[in-house]
């Protein structure tokens, strides 16, 4: 393959940087709901029949399809999971993204959901959602999450080429650490990526403008 600097320059100039080595990208809606002058965050409980993370608390969202923006993905997934149409959601902007160690990008989008959308006739998709619930924003603003950590220890695969690279077999790999915030709420636990996104949103709310 012949190197073409002009072609490379054009590709780099018009390219939007992404997460290096990312195999997939996801987007979620962080849904704010107003009721009687008070704001709430809306959460889902994943269906028990799902293969991955059954019964866990999450925000509506999923894997981004080709050509989608985080906004269009979040709106599409919210409609597919909860039956809330894009016309009932006013997007406010993106929160901080998560570059996950499993090589994927998670992009949260903040939106205001019309409180009239949450009627008794709202029927979440039972294949994906067991139920939904609301947590008062005031509670989250006043309550610090429980925080736990666990170590991430590198373990090179068998046959790793220590000699080729020129490092000893007892090489001191840099360890990592994962922080896990947990928000207990009425017998449920908001944790993991959903807990991190919640904490990030609350931190933004508390940041002086």
Secondary structure as UniProt FT lines:
FT   HELIX           5..13
FT   TURN            20..21
FT   STRAND          24..35
FT   TURN            36..37
FT   STRAND          38..46
FT   TURN            48..49
FT   TURN            54..55
FT   STRAND          57..58
FT   STRAND          61..63
FT   TURN            66..67
FT   HELIX           70..82
FT   HELIX           86..88
FT   STRAND          89..94
FT   STRAND          98..100
FT   TURN            101..103
FT   STRAND          104..113
FT   HELIX           115..117
FT   TURN            120..121
FT   TURN            126..128
FT   STRAND          129..136
FT   HELIX           137..142
FT   STRAND          146..152
FT   TURN            158..159
FT   HELIX           162..165
FT   TURN            169..170
FT   STRAND          176..185
FT   TURN            186..187
FT   STRAND          188..190
FT   HELIX           192..206
//
